Amino acid sequence: MSLITTLDHTIKELIQQTLEEAKQTNQSVIVSHIKEVDAIDPLHFLASSEELFLGERFLWSTPERDFTLAGVGNELILENNHSTIERFSAIEKEWKRFKKRIINTNSKDKQDGTGPLLFGGFSFDPIKEKDPLWEAFSEAKFTLPTVMVTIINSKTYLTVNKLVTPHDNLLDCLKHFEQTYSQTTHHHLIDCEKVNEFSTIEYKTSQWLKAVDKATNEIRLKEMDKVVLAREVHLKFAEKVNPYQVLNRLHKEQPTSFIFGFENGLQHFVGATPERLIKKQDNEVLSTCLAGSIKRGKTQEQDIQLGEQLLKDAKNLIEHDIVVKMIKEALTNCCYEVISPKSPTLLKTKNIQHLYTPVKGYVQKGHSLLSIVENLHPTPALGGFPKEKAIEKIRELEPMHRGWYAAPIGWLDAEDNGEFVVAIRSGLIEGHNVALFAGCGIVAESNPKSEYLETKIKLKPMMSALGGVDNE
């Protein structure tokens, strides 16, 4: 029996009302239908949508793996190429402009991460001249998915979104829901165990080492306290890279990190970042200070020793303290209370351990999620300190264009809840080619060779997820 005949009358009625409203106001309205469904594997869901929605898919998963989003189709795209300040407010203003109607089949209480929400991100620096690698990426781009799977703990929800325009008719709108639901019932299995051969091309490494040396000298002359300099590595694969395979490996190998994947045409920006920029739930916000790092030990004893060494290391503690102070200061501007522990602990990922300090705040009225993202970006962990001086220095010295690397990526809903992370430990996949990125915080005690070795450690999560054997 067709969904159109079995859907309760509320959908027909609501869409009819929405159509009338769209025609009267001459404004498009978003309708979202949410229902709880049987378990769906998010990667299989993305793979099964390739034919219909290639280039229009995303994945997001939290470290605890208790919250996952997988979206397909661009029902609505909000993007701009504005300067630093305007691009955040422009996305927010556009999103607020759309009225949103929600039909919740299973419950009166809507779960966070269901219904109408945007997923996307920003570039690191819209002022630096673009590199061809990032040509297709806007300075800000967010999409409302046509269909989205939300997994919260062990429960699975399906949201179907429809942008109802003043020119739509009832039958086409109902068909949209019927066809979309039927398309989500078939799931492809994917091969995630394959090993891939690749060759590595170092990209402007000698220029990067010189840049580290120059920055260190300028910091010693008190021109700034810290600057983060990133470098780029290109991998060439014998076969086309399978993004589902990469995301699956990241999911398994990096359990303490956020996993993200954002498809932009034929390019996939993917990563496993341990660094939350900001999470907002009602008026409570949570940020993460992550700066200062050391490798993992080969034995448990060595791992503990290295962790203790990091907790006492003056260079790393200074670097970490700069980040904590700046994030607390940024949150103090928009919160009536900011709380954080006095000293850092360790956050351990598979390949690296970091100094970690959580910061919590309670937002004052008049401050939104994206205004806080704007205020925080870039933190000293990704840019440096003082902020403006560090960004200028990155533009001058860094021999690459960051694109969306080290920038905010995440989601926000209709109630201004959401979460953004910093897109580090990431790579840009296109066909047989992958570009990987890693950066280091440069302070007065920095040494170019040591910093280079640190970037090699930071490249390991993506290298491993690509399942490759370097044949050079």
Secondary structure as UniProt FT lines:
FT   HELIX           3..6
FT   HELIX           9..25
FT   STRAND          29..37
FT   HELIX           42..48
FT   HELIX           50..53
FT   TURN            54..55
FT   STRAND          57..61
FT   TURN            63..64
FT   STRAND          67..80
FT   HELIX           84..97
FT   STRAND          99..104
FT   TURN            112..113
FT   STRAND          117..122
FT   HELIX           132..134
FT   TURN            135..136
FT   STRAND          140..152
FT   TURN            153..154
FT   STRAND          155..164
FT   TURN            166..167
FT   HELIX           170..183
FT   TURN            184..185
FT   STRAND          196..203
FT   HELIX           205..220
FT   TURN            221..222
FT   STRAND          226..237
FT   HELIX           243..253
FT   TURN            255..256
FT   STRAND          258..264
FT   TURN            265..266
FT   STRAND          267..273
FT   STRAND          276..281
FT   TURN            282..283
FT   STRAND          284..295
FT   HELIX           300..312
FT   HELIX           314..332
FT   TURN            333..334
FT   STRAND          335..339
FT   STRAND          345..348
FT   STRAND          352..363
FT   TURN            365..366
FT   HELIX           369..376
FT   TURN            380..382
FT   STRAND          384..385
FT   HELIX           387..397
FT   TURN            403..406
FT   STRAND          408..413
FT   TURN            414..415
FT   STRAND          418..422
FT   STRAND          426..430
FT   TURN            431..432
FT   STRAND          433..442
FT   TURN            444..445
FT   HELIX           448..465
FT   TURN            466..467
FT   STRAND          468..470
//
